[in-house]
Amino acid sequence: MIVGMSIFRLFRMNVPEARERSTETETVRKITEALDRMEPQRAKFLAAFAYLLGRVARADLKITPEEIHVMERIVMEHGGLPEEQAVLVIQIAKTQNVLFGGTENYLVTREFREMAGHEEKMALLDCLFAVASADKSISTIEDNEISQIADELRIEHRDFISVRSRYRDSLAVLKNSQEPQ
């Protein structure tokens, strides 16, 4: 008889696991499923990482082939993925950004913040600027998006400026101010 049995035991659900999955966004879950051979925490980390790369690439509402190439290279290097998996991860991240960008941006960033240490956040920040500069120009919109992500990750402003300064030659706002009037 089932009367005294917990509903979670009845359906063989692990309560902590169910709680953990309910805090994941659909975006991170979908990318994680593509990485199912990887350790689950590492897959979640990489899923959020890839989504944030896509968030910056799409900030100006167009993702260029150069940005896609840089994102794939970064995911291969930082995620240790073969090219075909990196291509799939970036494709899913791009699609999720198009479909859910406005509603999931903060949620995915918060997930990454909770999983990542300072060094990993700084590495991500550098990668975000690398993606934005893939076409040799970081637009003001992309720069602002990276700044927003840095704030959401609780990266100190001086650390943000330190990384940003390495990309100053690509910043459109500085290029425009250096042109003769």
C-alpha positions in Angstrom: 0.0 0.0 0.0 1.2 3.5 -0.9 -0.4 5.5 1.9 2.6 6.1 4.1 5.1 6.5 1.3 6.5 9.9 0.4 5.5 11.2 -3.0 9.2 11.7 -3.8 10.0 8.1 -2.9 7.0 7.0 -4.9 8.4 8.6 -8.0 12.0 7.9 -7.0 12.9 11.6 -6.9 15.8 12.8 -4.9 14.5 15.9 -3.1 17.9 17.8 -3.1 18.4 17.0 -6.8 14.8 18.2 -7.6 15.5 21.5 -5.7 18.8 22.0 -7.5 17.2 21.4 -11.0 14.4 23.9 -10.2 17.0 26.6 -9.7 18.6 26.0 -13.1 17.4 28.1 -16.0 16.1 26.3 -19.0 19.0 27.7 -21.0 21.7 26.2 -18.8 19.7 22.9 -18.6 19.5 22.7 -22.4 23.2 23.4 -23.0 24.1 21.0 -20.2 22.2 18.2 -21.8 24.4 18.6 -24.9 27.4 18.1 -22.6 26.0 15.0 -20.9 29.2 13.1 -20.9 30.9 15.7 -18.8 30.8 16.0 -15.0 27.4 17.8 -14.3 28.9 20.8 -12.4 31.5 21.3 -15.1 28.8 21.1 -17.8 26.6 23.6 -16.0 29.6 25.9 -15.7 30.5 25.6 -19.4 26.8 26.1 -20.4 26.6 29.4 -18.4 30.0 30.5 -19.8 28.9 29.9 -23.4 25.6 31.6 -22.9 27.4 34.7 -21.5 29.7 34.8 -24.6 26.6 34.7 -26.7 25.0 37.4 -24.7 27.8 39.8 -25.5 27.9 38.7 -29.2 24.2 39.5 -29.5 24.2 42.7 -27.6 24.2 44.7 -30.9 21.5 42.3 -32.2 23.8 40.7 -34.8 26.3 37.9 -34.2 29.0 38.0 -36.8 30.9 35.0 -38.2 34.1 36.4 -36.5 32.3 36.4 -33.2 31.1 32.9 -33.7 34.6 31.7 -34.6 36.1 33.3 -31.5 33.3 31.9 -29.2 33.9 28.4 -30.6 37.7 28.7 -30.1 37.2 30.0 -26.5 34.9 27.1 -25.7 37.3 24.6 -27.1 40.2 26.0 -25.2 38.4 26.8 -21.9 36.1 23.8 -22.0 38.5 21.3 -23.4 35.9 20.3 -26.0 36.4 18.9 -29.5 35.4 21.3 -32.3 32.1 19.6 -33.1 31.0 19.8 -29.5 32.1 23.4 -29.2 30.2 24.3 -32.4 27.0 22.6 -30.9 27.4 24.4 -27.6 27.8 27.8 -29.2 24.9 27.1 -31.6 22.6 26.3 -28.6 23.9 29.3 -26.6 23.2 31.6 -29.6 19.7 30.2 -30.0 18.9 30.5 -26.3 20.1 34.1 -26.4 17.8 34.9 -29.3 14.8 33.1 -27.7 15.2 34.0 -24.0 17.9 36.7 -23.8 15.9 39.4 -22.1 14.4 37.1 -19.5 17.4 34.8 -18.7 20.4 37.1 -18.9 20.5 38.0 -15.2 19.5 34.4 -14.1 22.3 32.7 -16.1 24.8 35.3 -14.9 23.8 34.7 -11.3 24.2 31.0 -11.8 27.7 31.6 -13.2 28.5 33.9 -10.3 27.5 31.3 -7.8 29.7 28.6 -9.5 32.8 30.6 -10.4 35.7 31.9 -8.3 37.4 35.3 -8.9 39.9 33.8 -11.4 37.2 32.2 -13.4 35.2 35.4 -13.5 38.2 37.4 -14.6 38.9 34.8 -17.3 35.3 35.1 -18.5 35.6 38.9 -18.6 38.7 38.7 -20.8 36.8 36.2 -23.1 33.8 38.6 -23.3 36.1 41.4 -24.5 37.7 38.9 -27.0 34.3 38.1 -28.4 33.3 41.7 -28.6 36.5 42.7 -30.4 36.4 39.8 -32.9 35.3 42.2 -35.6 38.1 44.7 -34.5 35.6 47.1 -32.9 33.8 46.9 -29.6 30.7 48.9 -30.0 29.4 51.0 -27.1 26.4 48.6 -26.8 28.8 45.6 -26.4 31.0 47.5 -24.0 27.9 48.4 -21.9 26.7 44.8 -21.9 30.1 43.6 -20.7 30.0 46.2 -17.9 26.5 45.0 -17.0 27.7 41.4 -16.8 30.7 42.5 -14.7 28.4 44.2 -12.3 26.1 41.2 -12.1 29.2 39.0 -11.4 30.2 41.5 -8.7 33.5 42.1 -10.3 35.2 45.2 -8.8 35.3 48.2 -11.1 39.1 48.4 -11.0 39.3 44.8 -12.2 36.8 45.5 -15.0 38.9 48.6 -16.1 42.1 46.6 -15.9 40.7 44.0 -18.4 39.0 46.6 -20.5 42.2 48.6 -20.9 43.8 45.6 -22.7 41.2 46.1 -25.5 41.3 49.9 -25.7 42.4 49.8 -29.4 39.2 48.1 -30.2 36.8 50.3 -28.3 34.6 52.2 -30.8 34.1 55.1 -28.3 37.9 55.7 -28.2 38.2 55.3 -32.0 35.5 57.9 -32.6 37.1 60.4 -30.2 40.5 60.1 -31.9 39.2 60.9 -35.3 39.7 64.5 -36.5 36.6 66.6 -36.4 
